[in-house]
Amino acid sequence: MSFNLSLLPPDEKNKIELDKQASFLVWKLKEAKSGPEAIEEELSKINDADEKVFFQQAIDKYKRVMGVA
């Protein structure tokens, strides 16, 4: 079964993008390509409080999955 992500509502597309960014930032942190300040910088760019919470939850999820302290 395939899903066309372009057919999703804009808020769902944004959540997928935030999740991808969180995954990438934690991977960079794990590989020592960036520090925790990169996560704080991305968080400061997000204006919506709900999106900030979602992004922080995604960061925490990927830290657990990737074994980053």
mmCIF file of the N, C-alpha and C atoms, coordinates in Angstrom:
data_MODEL
# 
_entry.id   MODEL 
# 
loop_
_atom_site.group_PDB 
_atom_site.id 
_atom_site.type_symbol 
_atom_site.label_atom_id 
_atom_site.label_alt_id 
_atom_site.label_comp_id 
_atom_site.label_asym_id 
_atom_site.label_entity_id 
_atom_site.label_seq_id 
_atom_site.pdbx_PDB_ins_code 
_atom_site.Cartn_x 
_atom_site.Cartn_y 
_atom_site.Cartn_z 
_atom_site.occupancy 
_atom_site.B_iso_or_equiv 
_atom_site.pdbx_formal_charge 
_atom_site.auth_seq_id 
_atom_site.auth_comp_id 
_atom_site.auth_asym_id 
_atom_site.auth_atom_id 
_atom_site.pdbx_PDB_model_num 
ATOM 1   N N  . MET A 1 1  ? 0.841  -1.173 0.000  1.00 0.00 ? 1  MET A N  1 
ATOM 2   C CA . MET A 1 1  ? 0.000  0.000  0.000  1.00 0.00 ? 1  MET A CA 1 
ATOM 3   C C  . MET A 1 1  ? 0.889  1.240  0.000  1.00 0.00 ? 1  MET A C  1 
ATOM 4   N N  . SER A 1 2  ? 0.566  2.205  -0.835 1.00 0.00 ? 2  SER A N  1 
ATOM 5   C CA . SER A 1 2  ? 1.359  3.426  -0.879 1.00 0.00 ? 2  SER A CA 1 
ATOM 6   C C  . SER A 1 2  ? 0.492  4.609  -0.451 1.00 0.00 ? 2  SER A C  1 
ATOM 7   N N  . PHE A 1 3  ? 1.156  5.626  0.022  1.00 0.00 ? 3  PHE A N  1 
ATOM 8   C CA . PHE A 1 3  ? 0.480  6.830  0.475  1.00 0.00 ? 3  PHE A CA 1 
ATOM 9   C C  . PHE A 1 3  ? 1.065  8.022  -0.261 1.00 0.00 ? 3  PHE A C  1 
ATOM 10  N N  . ASN A 1 4  ? 0.205  8.886  -0.753 1.00 0.00 ? 4  ASN A N  1 
ATOM 11  C CA . ASN A 1 4  ? 0.651  10.109 -1.400 1.00 0.00 ? 4  ASN A CA 1 
ATOM 12  C C  . ASN A 1 4  ? 0.649  11.209 -0.342 1.00 0.00 ? 4  ASN A C  1 
ATOM 13  N N  . LEU A 1 5  ? 1.829  11.555 0.144  1.00 0.00 ? 5  LEU A N  1 
ATOM 14  C CA . LEU A 1 5  ? 1.929  12.534 1.230  1.00 0.00 ? 5  LEU A CA 1 
ATOM 15  C C  . LEU A 1 5  ? 1.499  13.930 0.796  1.00 0.00 ? 5  LEU A C  1 
ATOM 16  N N  . SER A 1 6  ? 1.533  14.206 -0.492 1.00 0.00 ? 6  SER A N  1 
ATOM 17  C CA . SER A 1 6  ? 1.128  15.532 -0.962 1.00 0.00 ? 6  SER A CA 1 
ATOM 18  C C  . SER A 1 6  ? -0.371 15.762 -0.785 1.00 0.00 ? 6  SER A C  1 
ATOM 19  N N  . LEU A 1 7  ? -1.124 14.688 -0.576 1.00 0.00 ? 7  LEU A N  1 
ATOM 20  C CA . LEU A 1 7  ? -2.565 14.825 -0.383 1.00 0.00 ? 7  LEU A CA 1 
ATOM 21  C C  . LEU A 1 7  ? -2.944 15.104 1.071  1.00 0.00 ? 7  LEU A C  1 
ATOM 22  N N  . LEU A 1 8  ? -1.974 15.063 1.961  1.00 0.00 ? 8  LEU A N  1 
ATOM 23  C CA . LEU A 1 8  ? -2.249 15.330 3.376  1.00 0.00 ? 8  LEU A CA 1 
ATOM 24  C C  . LEU A 1 8  ? -2.529 16.808 3.594  1.00 0.00 ? 8  LEU A C  1 
ATOM 25  N N  . PRO A 1 9  ? -3.264 17.136 4.662  1.00 0.00 ? 9  PRO A N  1 
ATOM 26  C CA . PRO A 1 9  ? -3.466 18.545 5.006  1.00 0.00 ? 9  PRO A CA 1 
ATOM 27  C C  . PRO A 1 9  ? -2.133 19.188 5.407  1.00 0.00 ? 9  PRO A C  1 
ATOM 28  N N  . PRO A 1 10 ? -2.028 20.500 5.261  1.00 0.00 ? 10 PRO A N  1 
ATOM 29  C CA . PRO A 1 10 ? -0.759 21.188 5.552  1.00 0.00 ? 10 PRO A CA 1 
ATOM 30  C C  . PRO A 1 10 ? -0.209 20.942 6.956  1.00 0.00 ? 10 PRO A C  1 
ATOM 31  N N  . ASP A 1 11 ? -1.074 20.850 7.965  1.00 0.00 ? 11 ASP A N  1 
ATOM 32  C CA . ASP A 1 11 ? -0.568 20.638 9.323  1.00 0.00 ? 11 ASP A CA 1 
ATOM 33  C C  . ASP A 1 11 ? 0.062  19.254 9.474  1.00 0.00 ? 11 ASP A C  1 
ATOM 34  N N  . GLU A 1 12 ? -0.486 18.252 8.788  1.00 0.00 ? 12 GLU A N  1 
ATOM 35  C CA . GLU A 1 12 ? 0.105  16.911 8.833  1.00 0.00 ? 12 GLU A CA 1 
ATOM 36  C C  . GLU A 1 12 ? 1.441  16.879 8.096  1.00 0.00 ? 12 GLU A C  1 
ATOM 37  N N  . LYS A 1 13 ? 1.511  17.583 6.969  1.00 0.00 ? 13 LYS A N  1 
ATOM 38  C CA . LYS A 1 13 ? 2.776  17.671 6.226  1.00 0.00 ? 13 LYS A CA 1 
ATOM 39  C C  . LYS A 1 13 ? 3.845  18.322 7.097  1.00 0.00 ? 13 LYS A C  1 
ATOM 40  N N  . ASN A 1 14 ? 3.445  19.355 7.832  1.00 0.00 ? 14 ASN A N  1 
ATOM 41  C CA . ASN A 1 14 ? 4.394  20.055 8.691  1.00 0.00 ? 14 ASN A CA 1 
ATOM 42  C C  . ASN A 1 14 ? 4.890  19.146 9.810  1.00 0.00 ? 14 ASN A C  1 
ATOM 43  N N  . LYS A 1 15 ? 4.012  18.326 10.375 1.00 0.00 ? 15 LYS A N  1 
ATOM 44  C CA . LYS A 1 15 ? 4.431  17.395 11.427 1.00 0.00 ? 15 LYS A CA 1 
ATOM 45  C C  . LYS A 1 15 ? 5.436  16.383 10.888 1.00 0.00 ? 15 LYS A C  1 
ATOM 46  N N  . ILE A 1 16 ? 5.215  15.915 9.671  1.00 0.00 ? 16 ILE A N  1 
ATOM 47  C CA . ILE A 1 16 ? 6.164  14.987 9.056  1.00 0.00 ? 16 ILE A CA 1 
ATOM 48  C C  . ILE A 1 16 ? 7.510  15.672 8.878  1.00 0.00 ? 16 ILE A C  1 
ATOM 49  N N  . GLU A 1 17 ? 7.496  16.920 8.436  1.00 0.00 ? 17 GLU A N  1 
ATOM 50  C CA . GLU A 1 17 ? 8.745  17.666 8.243  1.00 0.00 ? 17 GLU A CA 1 
ATOM 51  C C  . GLU A 1 17 ? 9.458  17.883 9.577  1.00 0.00 ? 17 GLU A C  1 
ATOM 52  N N  . LEU A 1 18 ? 8.718  18.229 10.621 1.00 0.00 ? 18 LEU A N  1 
ATOM 53  C CA . LEU A 1 18 ? 9.326  18.419 11.937 1.00 0.00 ? 18 LEU A CA 1 
ATOM 54  C C  . LEU A 1 18 ? 9.941  17.118 12.444 1.00 0.00 ? 18 LEU A C  1 
ATOM 55  N N  . ASP A 1 19 ? 9.264  16.004 12.205 1.00 0.00 ? 19 ASP A N  1 
ATOM 56  C CA . ASP A 1 19 ? 9.781  14.703 12.618 1.00 0.00 ? 19 ASP A CA 1 
ATOM 57  C C  . ASP A 1 19 ? 11.073 14.381 11.867 1.00 0.00 ? 19 ASP A C  1 
ATOM 58  N N  . LYS A 1 20 ? 11.105 14.672 10.575 1.00 0.00 ? 20 LYS A N  1 
ATOM 59  C CA . LYS A 1 20 ? 12.321 14.439 9.781  1.00 0.00 ? 20 LYS A CA 1 
ATOM 60  C C  . LYS A 1 20 ? 13.477 15.304 10.289 1.00 0.00 ? 20 LYS A C  1 
ATOM 61  N N  . GLN A 1 21 ? 13.184 16.563 10.589 1.00 0.00 ? 21 GLN A N  1 
ATOM 62  C CA . GLN A 1 21 ? 14.227 17.454 11.099 1.00 0.00 ? 21 GLN A CA 1 
ATOM 63  C C  . GLN A 1 21 ? 14.750 16.964 12.438 1.00 0.00 ? 21 GLN A C  1 
ATOM 64  N N  . ALA A 1 22 ? 13.857 16.504 13.296 1.00 0.00 ? 22 ALA A N  1 
ATOM 65  C CA . ALA A 1 22 ? 14.271 15.992 14.607 1.00 0.00 ? 22 ALA A CA 1 
ATOM 66  C C  . ALA A 1 22 ? 15.180 14.785 14.439 1.00 0.00 ? 22 ALA A C  1 
ATOM 67  N N  . SER A 1 23 ? 14.809 13.883 13.562 1.00 0.00 ? 23 SER A N  1 
ATOM 68  C CA . SER A 1 23 ? 15.617 12.694 13.307 1.00 0.00 ? 23 SER A CA 1 
ATOM 69  C C  . SER A 1 23 ? 17.008 13.083 12.816 1.00 0.00 ? 23 SER A C  1 
ATOM 70  N N  . PHE A 1 24 ? 17.070 14.009 11.880 1.00 0.00 ? 24 PHE A N  1 
ATOM 71  C CA . PHE A 1 24 ? 18.351 14.439 11.318 1.00 0.00 ? 24 PHE A CA 1 
ATOM 72  C C  . PHE A 1 24 ? 19.226 15.120 12.373 1.00 0.00 ? 24 PHE A C  1 
ATOM 73  N N  . LEU A 1 25 ? 18.623 15.969 13.194 1.00 0.00 ? 25 LEU A N  1 
ATOM 74  C CA . LEU A 1 25 ? 19.406 16.665 14.219 1.00 0.00 ? 25 LEU A CA 1 
ATOM 75  C C  . LEU A 1 25 ? 19.966 15.694 15.254 1.00 0.00 ? 25 LEU A C  1 
ATOM 76  N N  . VAL A 1 26 ? 19.177 14.707 15.658 1.00 0.00 ? 26 VAL A N  1 
ATOM 77  C CA . VAL A 1 26 ? 19.670 13.728 16.630 1.00 0.00 ? 26 VAL A CA 1 
ATOM 78  C C  . VAL A 1 26 ? 20.763 12.874 15.994 1.00 0.00 ? 26 VAL A C  1 
ATOM 79  N N  . TRP A 1 27 ? 20.609 12.534 14.719 1.00 0.00 ? 27 TRP A N  1 
ATOM 80  C CA . TRP A 1 27 ? 21.657 11.782 14.024 1.00 0.00 ? 27 TRP A CA 1 
ATOM 81  C C  . TRP A 1 27 ? 22.954 12.594 13.989 1.00 0.00 ? 27 TRP A C  1 
ATOM 82  N N  . LYS A 1 28 ? 22.847 13.895 13.682 1.00 0.00 ? 28 LYS A N  1 
ATOM 83  C CA . LYS A 1 28 ? 24.039 14.750 13.665 1.00 0.00 ? 28 LYS A CA 1 
ATOM 84  C C  . LYS A 1 28 ? 24.666 14.819 15.050 1.00 0.00 ? 28 LYS A C  1 
ATOM 85  N N  . LEU A 1 29 ? 23.842 14.872 16.077 1.00 0.00 ? 29 LEU A N  1 
ATOM 86  C CA . LEU A 1 29 ? 24.336 14.896 17.450 1.00 0.00 ? 29 LEU A CA 1 
ATOM 87  C C  . LEU A 1 29 ? 25.070 13.595 17.765 1.00 0.00 ? 29 LEU A C  1 
ATOM 88  N N  . LYS A 1 30 ? 24.503 12.474 17.353 1.00 0.00 ? 30 LYS A N  1 
ATOM 89  C CA . LYS A 1 30 ? 25.110 11.166 17.600 1.00 0.00 ? 30 LYS A CA 1 
ATOM 90  C C  . LYS A 1 30 ? 26.449 11.034 16.885 1.00 0.00 ? 30 LYS A C  1 
ATOM 91  N N  . GLU A 1 31 ? 26.536 11.553 15.677 1.00 0.00 ? 31 GLU A N  1 
ATOM 92  C CA . GLU A 1 31 ? 27.755 11.454 14.871 1.00 0.00 ? 31 GLU A CA 1 
ATOM 93  C C  . GLU A 1 31 ? 28.755 12.568 15.190 1.00 0.00 ? 31 GLU A C  1 
ATOM 94  N N  . ALA A 1 32 ? 28.468 13.373 16.198 1.00 0.00 ? 32 ALA A N  1 
ATOM 95  C CA . ALA A 1 32 ? 29.319 14.494 16.624 1.00 0.00 ? 32 ALA A CA 1 
ATOM 96  C C  . ALA A 1 32 ? 29.538 15.494 15.497 1.00 0.00 ? 32 ALA A C  1 
ATOM 97  N N  . LYS A 1 33 ? 28.526 15.678 14.659 1.00 0.00 ? 33 LYS A N  1 
ATOM 98  C CA . LYS A 1 33 ? 28.597 16.658 13.583 1.00 0.00 ? 33 LYS A CA 1 
ATOM 99  C C  . LYS A 1 33 ? 27.978 17.988 14.012 1.00 0.00 ? 33 LYS A C  1 
ATOM 100 N N  . SER A 1 34 ? 27.290 17.977 15.139 1.00 0.00 ? 34 SER A N  1 
ATOM 101 C CA . SER A 1 34 ? 26.747 19.200 15.724 1.00 0.00 ? 34 SER A CA 1 
ATOM 102 C C  . SER A 1 34 ? 26.542 18.960 17.210 1.00 0.00 ? 34 SER A C  1 
ATOM 103 N N  . GLY A 1 35 ? 26.291 20.038 17.918 1.00 0.00 ? 35 GLY A N  1 
ATOM 104 C CA . GLY A 1 35 ? 26.075 19.946 19.357 1.00 0.00 ? 35 GLY A CA 1 
ATOM 105 C C  . GLY A 1 35 ? 24.618 20.198 19.701 1.00 0.00 ? 35 GLY A C  1 
ATOM 106 N N  . PRO A 1 36 ? 24.299 20.161 20.985 1.00 0.00 ? 36 PRO A N  1 
ATOM 107 C CA . PRO A 1 36 ? 22.917 20.382 21.429 1.00 0.00 ? 36 PRO A CA 1 
ATOM 108 C C  . PRO A 1 36 ? 22.386 21.768 21.069 1.00 0.00 ? 36 PRO A C  1 
ATOM 109 N N  . GLU A 1 37 ? 23.303 22.691 20.802 1.00 0.00 ? 37 GLU A N  1 
ATOM 110 C CA . GLU A 1 37 ? 22.862 24.043 20.440 1.00 0.00 ? 37 GLU A CA 1 
ATOM 111 C C  . GLU A 1 37 ? 22.088 24.043 19.123 1.00 0.00 ? 37 GLU A C  1 
ATOM 112 N N  . ALA A 1 38 ? 22.344 23.082 18.249 1.00 0.00 ? 38 ALA A N  1 
ATOM 113 C CA . ALA A 1 38 ? 21.611 22.997 16.981 1.00 0.00 ? 38 ALA A CA 1 
ATOM 114 C C  . ALA A 1 38 ? 20.133 22.710 17.236 1.00 0.00 ? 38 ALA A C  1 
ATOM 115 N N  . ILE A 1 39 ? 19.860 21.878 18.226 1.00 0.00 ? 39 ILE A N  1 
ATOM 116 C CA . ILE A 1 39 ? 18.470 21.565 18.569 1.00 0.00 ? 39 ILE A CA 1 
ATOM 117 C C  . ILE A 1 39 ? 17.797 22.800 19.152 1.00 0.00 ? 39 ILE A C  1 
ATOM 118 N N  . GLU A 1 40 ? 18.502 23.496 20.038 1.00 0.00 ? 40 GLU A N  1 
ATOM 119 C CA . GLU A 1 40 ? 17.942 24.716 20.632 1.00 0.00 ? 40 GLU A CA 1 
ATOM 120 C C  . GLU A 1 40 ? 17.687 25.774 19.563 1.00 0.00 ? 40 GLU A C  1 
ATOM 121 N N  . GLU A 1 41 ? 18.583 25.860 18.592 1.00 0.00 ? 41 GLU A N  1 
ATOM 122 C CA . GLU A 1 41 ? 18.421 26.832 17.505 1.00 0.00 ? 41 GLU A CA 1 
ATOM 123 C C  . GLU A 1 41 ? 17.164 26.524 16.687 1.00 0.00 ? 41 GLU A C  1 
ATOM 124 N N  . GLU A 1 42 ? 16.960 25.250 16.368 1.00 0.00 ? 42 GLU A N  1 
ATOM 125 C CA . GLU A 1 42 ? 15.760 24.864 15.615 1.00 0.00 ? 42 GLU A CA 1 
ATOM 126 C C  . GLU A 1 42 ? 14.502 25.120 16.434 1.00 0.00 ? 42 GLU A C  1 
ATOM 127 N N  . LEU A 1 43 ? 14.555 24.811 17.731 1.00 0.00 ? 43 LEU A N  1 
ATOM 128 C CA . LEU A 1 43 ? 13.394 25.065 18.592 1.00 0.00 ? 43 LEU A CA 1 
ATOM 129 C C  . LEU A 1 43 ? 13.042 26.548 18.623 1.00 0.00 ? 43 LEU A C  1 
ATOM 130 N N  . SER A 1 44 ? 14.054 27.402 18.617 1.00 0.00 ? 44 SER A N  1 
ATOM 131 C CA . SER A 1 44 ? 13.797 28.842 18.671 1.00 0.00 ? 44 SER A CA 1 
ATOM 132 C C  . SER A 1 44 ? 13.159 29.358 17.384 1.00 0.00 ? 44 SER A C  1 
ATOM 133 N N  . LYS A 1 45 ? 13.314 28.633 16.290 1.00 0.00 ? 45 LYS A N  1 
ATOM 134 C CA . LYS A 1 45 ? 12.727 29.048 15.008 1.00 0.00 ? 45 LYS A CA 1 
ATOM 135 C C  . LYS A 1 45 ? 11.244 28.709 14.912 1.00 0.00 ? 45 LYS A C  1 
ATOM 136 N N  . ILE A 1 46 ? 10.774 27.804 15.764 1.00 0.00 ? 46 ILE A N  1 
ATOM 137 C CA . ILE A 1 46 ? 9.374  27.363 15.708 1.00 0.00 ? 46 ILE A CA 1 
ATOM 138 C C  . ILE A 1 46 ? 8.532  28.308 16.552 1.00 0.00 ? 46 ILE A C  1 
ATOM 139 N N  . ASN A 1 47 ? 7.496  28.881 15.933 1.00 0.00 ? 47 ASN A N  1 
ATOM 140 C CA . ASN A 1 47 ? 6.665  29.866 16.627 1.00 0.00 ? 47 ASN A CA 1 
ATOM 141 C C  . ASN A 1 47 ? 5.471  29.246 17.345 1.00 0.00 ? 47 ASN A C  1 
ATOM 142 N N  . ASP A 1 48 ? 4.875  28.233 16.768 1.00 0.00 ? 48 ASP A N  1 
ATOM 143 C CA . ASP A 1 48 ? 3.673  27.621 17.329 1.00 0.00 ? 48 ASP A CA 1 
ATOM 144 C C  . ASP A 1 48 ? 4.027  26.732 18.522 1.00 0.00 ? 48 ASP A C  1 
ATOM 145 N N  . ALA A 1 49 ? 3.329  26.919 19.630 1.00 0.00 ? 49 ALA A N  1 
ATOM 146 C CA . ALA A 1 49 ? 3.616  26.161 20.858 1.00 0.00 ? 49 ALA A CA 1 
ATOM 147 C C  . ALA A 1 49 ? 3.372  24.665 20.668 1.00 0.00 ? 49 ALA A C  1 
ATOM 148 N N  . ASP A 1 50 ? 2.306  24.302 19.961 1.00 0.00 ? 50 ASP A N  1 
ATOM 149 C CA . ASP A 1 50 ? 2.015  22.879 19.733 1.00 0.00 ? 50 ASP A CA 1 
ATOM 150 C C  . ASP A 1 50 ? 3.102  22.228 18.884 1.00 0.00 ? 50 ASP A C  1 
ATOM 151 N N  . GLU A 1 51 ? 3.599  22.964 17.896 1.00 0.00 ? 51 GLU A N  1 
ATOM 152 C CA . GLU A 1 51 ? 4.670  22.432 17.051 1.00 0.00 ? 51 GLU A CA 1 
ATOM 153 C C  . GLU A 1 51 ? 5.957  22.269 17.850 1.00 0.00 ? 51 GLU A C  1 
ATOM 154 N N  . LYS A 1 52 ? 6.217  23.198 18.771 1.00 0.00 ? 52 LYS A N  1 
ATOM 155 C CA . LYS A 1 52 ? 7.406  23.079 19.623 1.00 0.00 ? 52 LYS A CA 1 
ATOM 156 C C  . LYS A 1 52 ? 7.333  21.814 20.472 1.00 0.00 ? 52 LYS A C  1 
ATOM 157 N N  . VAL A 1 53 ? 6.157  21.562 21.046 1.00 0.00 ? 53 VAL A N  1 
ATOM 158 C CA . VAL A 1 53 ? 5.969  20.368 21.871 1.00 0.00 ? 53 VAL A CA 1 
ATOM 159 C C  . VAL A 1 53 ? 6.158  19.119 21.018 1.00 0.00 ? 53 VAL A C  1 
ATOM 160 N N  . PHE A 1 54 ? 5.563  19.091 19.828 1.00 0.00 ? 54 PHE A N  1 
ATOM 161 C CA . PHE A 1 54 ? 5.694  17.939 18.933 1.00 0.00 ? 54 PHE A CA 1 
ATOM 162 C C  . PHE A 1 54 ? 7.158  17.720 18.560 1.00 0.00 ? 54 PHE A C  1 
ATOM 163 N N  . PHE A 1 55 ? 7.868  18.805 18.239 1.00 0.00 ? 55 PHE A N  1 
ATOM 164 C CA . PHE A 1 55 ? 9.274  18.710 17.850 1.00 0.00 ? 55 PHE A CA 1 
ATOM 165 C C  . PHE A 1 55 ? 10.115 18.178 19.010 1.00 0.00 ? 55 PHE A C  1 
ATOM 166 N N  . GLN A 1 56 ? 9.876  18.678 20.218 1.00 0.00 ? 56 GLN A N  1 
ATOM 167 C CA . GLN A 1 56 ? 10.628 18.218 21.386 1.00 0.00 ? 56 GLN A CA 1 
ATOM 168 C C  . GLN A 1 56 ? 10.346 16.746 21.669 1.00 0.00 ? 56 GLN A C  1 
ATOM 169 N N  . GLN A 1 57 ? 9.098  16.326 21.498 1.00 0.00 ? 57 GLN A N  1 
ATOM 170 C CA . GLN A 1 57 ? 8.760  14.910 21.679 1.00 0.00 ? 57 GLN A CA 1 
ATOM 171 C C  . GLN A 1 57 ? 9.466  14.051 20.634 1.00 0.00 ? 57 GLN A C  1 
ATOM 172 N N  . ALA A 1 58 ? 9.554  14.552 19.405 1.00 0.00 ? 58 ALA A N  1 
ATOM 173 C CA . ALA A 1 58 ? 10.253 13.814 18.348 1.00 0.00 ? 58 ALA A CA 1 
ATOM 174 C C  . ALA A 1 58 ? 11.743 13.728 18.661 1.00 0.00 ? 58 ALA A C  1 
ATOM 175 N N  . ILE A 1 59 ? 12.324 14.810 19.172 1.00 0.00 ? 59 ILE A N  1 
ATOM 176 C CA . ILE A 1 59 ? 13.741 14.804 19.566 1.00 0.00 ? 59 ILE A CA 1 
ATOM 177 C C  . ILE A 1 59 ? 13.961 13.737 20.637 1.00 0.00 ? 59 ILE A C  1 
ATOM 178 N N  . ASP A 1 60 ? 13.106 13.734 21.657 1.00 0.00 ? 60 ASP A N  1 
ATOM 179 C CA . ASP A 1 60 ? 13.231 12.753 22.742 1.00 0.00 ? 60 ASP A CA 1 
ATOM 180 C C  . ASP A 1 60 ? 13.090 11.328 22.217 1.00 0.00 ? 60 ASP A C  1 
ATOM 181 N N  . LYS A 1 61 ? 12.143 11.120 21.296 1.00 0.00 ? 61 LYS A N  1 
ATOM 182 C CA . LYS A 1 61 ? 11.926 9.791  20.713 1.00 0.00 ? 61 LYS A CA 1 
ATOM 183 C C  . LYS A 1 61 ? 13.183 9.322  19.979 1.00 0.00 ? 61 LYS A C  1 
ATOM 184 N N  . TYR A 1 62 ? 13.752 10.176 19.150 1.00 0.00 ? 62 TYR A N  1 
ATOM 185 C CA . TYR A 1 62 ? 14.925 9.765  18.375 1.00 0.00 ? 62 TYR A CA 1 
ATOM 186 C C  . TYR A 1 62 ? 16.172 9.631  19.242 1.00 0.00 ? 62 TYR A C  1 
ATOM 187 N N  . LYS A 1 63 ? 16.246 10.383 20.323 1.00 0.00 ? 63 LYS A N  1 
ATOM 188 C CA . LYS A 1 63 ? 17.367 10.191 21.254 1.00 0.00 ? 63 LYS A CA 1 
ATOM 189 C C  . LYS A 1 63 ? 17.294 8.801  21.874 1.00 0.00 ? 63 LYS A C  1 
ATOM 190 N N  . ARG A 1 64 ? 16.082 8.363  22.240 1.00 0.00 ? 64 ARG A N  1 
ATOM 191 C CA . ARG A 1 64 ? 15.914 7.010  22.788 1.00 0.00 ? 64 ARG A CA 1 
ATOM 192 C C  . ARG A 1 64 ? 16.252 5.958  21.737 1.00 0.00 ? 64 ARG A C  1 
ATOM 193 N N  . VAL A 1 65 ? 15.724 6.122  20.545 1.00 0.00 ? 65 VAL A N  1 
ATOM 194 C CA . VAL A 1 65 ? 15.910 5.133  19.481 1.00 0.00 ? 65 VAL A CA 1 
ATOM 195 C C  . VAL A 1 65 ? 17.382 5.017  19.085 1.00 0.00 ? 65 VAL A C  1 
ATOM 196 N N  . MET A 1 66 ? 18.070 6.161  19.010 1.00 0.00 ? 66 MET A N  1 
ATOM 197 C CA . MET A 1 66 ? 19.464 6.165  18.557 1.00 0.00 ? 66 MET A CA 1 
ATOM 198 C C  . MET A 1 66 ? 20.462 6.014  19.699 1.00 0.00 ? 66 MET A C  1 
ATOM 199 N N  . GLY A 1 67 ? 19.957 5.966  20.923 1.00 0.00 ? 67 GLY A N  1 
ATOM 200 C CA . GLY A 1 67 ? 20.845 5.777  22.064 1.00 0.00 ? 67 GLY A CA 1 
ATOM 201 C C  . GLY A 1 67 ? 21.710 6.973  22.381 1.00 0.00 ? 67 GLY A C  1 
ATOM 202 N N  . VAL A 1 68 ? 21.153 8.160  22.187 1.00 0.00 ? 68 VAL A N  1 
ATOM 203 C CA . VAL A 1 68 ? 21.880 9.394  22.494 1.00 0.00 ? 68 VAL A CA 1 
ATOM 204 C C  . VAL A 1 68 ? 21.428 9.876  23.864 1.00 0.00 ? 68 VAL A C  1 
ATOM 205 N N  . ALA A 1 69 ? 22.377 10.188 24.726 1.00 0.00 ? 69 ALA A N  1 
ATOM 206 C CA . ALA A 1 69 ? 22.042 10.614 26.094 1.00 0.00 ? 69 ALA A CA 1 
ATOM 207 C C  . ALA A 1 69 ? 21.482 12.011 26.119 1.00 0.00 ? 69 ALA A C  1 
# 
